[in-house]
Amino acid sequence: MYKFDSREINRMEALAMIRKYHYSNTLPKLNKHFLGFFLGNELV
């Protein structure tokens, strides 16, 4: 079983994850808050 933590990340971290893993490869301009899920200290 994994224990994930969620916390706010900056826009550039979110954009990097979206470009790498999301099918749309873009980040809408309306987004103001970004959450990341962490396993330990790694953003996953």
N, C-alpha and C positions, 0 to 999 in steps of 0.2 A: 504494500500500500504506500502511496506517495502522499507527502504533505506539501501542498502548494501554498505559497503566500501570494497575495495580490497587493500591489502598490502602484502608485502613480509613477509613470515614466515620462520622459520628455518626448517632444514631437519627433526628434531625429531617431530615437530608439524605436519608436512605433513605426516610423516610415521604413526603417531598415528591415524590421520584421515583416511588414506588409509586402515589401518588394521581394523578399526572399521566399515567403510562404503563401501569400494570399493570391487567389486566381486573378483578381482585378488589377493588382500591381499599382494601385493608386490610393491616395488618402484624401477623402473629401475635405474641403476647406472649412466646412461647418464644425468639424470636430475641434473641441477646445480642451478636453481632458482625455488622457490616455492611460489605460491600465495595463500593466504587465503581470504575468503570472511567473513566479519564481520557484524553482526547485533548488533549495539552498540559496546560493547567490547568483545562480544562472537564470537568465531570462529565457523561458521556454515557451 
